[in-house]
Amino acid sequence: MSAEEPLIRVVRGAPTAEELAALVGALVVRSRPPVAPAPKTVSAWARSGRPVSPGGWRAAGLPR
């Protein structure tokens, strides 16, 4: 590819400047690598209700 060749070529139709801008924006977004979602944090309130040990959920229902 030489420096004079366009990266995008319209084959049919007459897109407006806004349509071309939307197309270029979509291509830029699609060319980025995917971003991993942020890990979900659990609130202290929700964490307090969870048993700590692996069998803790069974022991939580047994009388002491």
C-alpha positions as CSV (number, residue, x, y, z in Angstrom):
1,M,0.0,0.0,0.0
2,S,1.4,3.3,-0.9
3,A,0.8,6.6,1.0
4,E,-1.6,7.9,-1.7
5,E,-4.0,5.0,-1.5
6,P,-7.0,5.6,0.7
7,L,-7.7,3.1,3.5
8,I,-11.5,3.2,2.9
9,R,-13.1,3.5,-0.5
10,V,-16.8,4.1,-1.2
11,V,-17.8,1.8,-3.9
12,R,-21.4,2.8,-4.4
13,G,-23.6,5.7,-3.2
14,A,-22.7,9.2,-2.0
15,P,-22.3,9.2,1.8
16,T,-22.4,12.5,3.7
17,A,-19.5,13.7,5.8
18,E,-21.4,12.7,8.9
19,E,-22.0,9.1,7.6
20,L,-18.3,8.8,6.8
21,A,-17.4,10.0,10.2
22,A,-19.7,7.5,11.8
23,L,-18.1,4.7,9.7
24,V,-14.6,5.7,10.6
25,G,-15.6,6.0,14.3
26,A,-17.1,2.5,14.2
27,L,-13.9,1.1,12.5
28,V,-11.7,2.7,15.1
29,V,-13.7,1.3,18.0
30,R,-13.7,-2.2,16.5
31,S,-10.0,-2.1,15.9
32,R,-9.2,-1.6,19.6
33,P,-8.4,-4.7,21.7
34,P,-11.2,-5.7,24.0
35,V,-11.0,-4.4,27.6
36,A,-11.5,-6.8,30.4
37,P,-14.4,-5.8,32.6
38,A,-13.5,-4.6,36.1
39,P,-13.9,-7.3,38.8
40,K,-17.1,-7.1,40.7
41,T,-16.6,-6.0,44.2
42,V,-18.8,-7.4,47.0
43,S,-20.0,-5.1,49.7
44,A,-19.0,-5.9,53.3
45,W,-22.7,-6.4,54.1
46,A,-23.1,-9.1,51.5
47,R,-19.8,-10.7,52.4
48,S,-20.8,-10.9,56.1
49,G,-23.6,-13.3,55.3
50,R,-21.4,-15.8,53.6
51,P,-19.8,-18.7,55.5
52,V,-16.0,-18.6,55.6
53,S,-15.1,-22.3,55.5
54,P,-15.8,-24.7,52.5
55,G,-18.5,-26.6,54.5
56,G,-19.5,-23.5,56.4
57,W,-22.9,-23.2,54.7
58,R,-23.9,-26.6,56.1
59,A,-22.6,-25.8,59.6
60,A,-24.4,-22.5,59.6
61,G,-27.7,-24.3,59.7
62,L,-26.8,-26.7,62.5
63,P,-27.6,-26.0,66.1
64,R,-24.5,-25.1,68.3
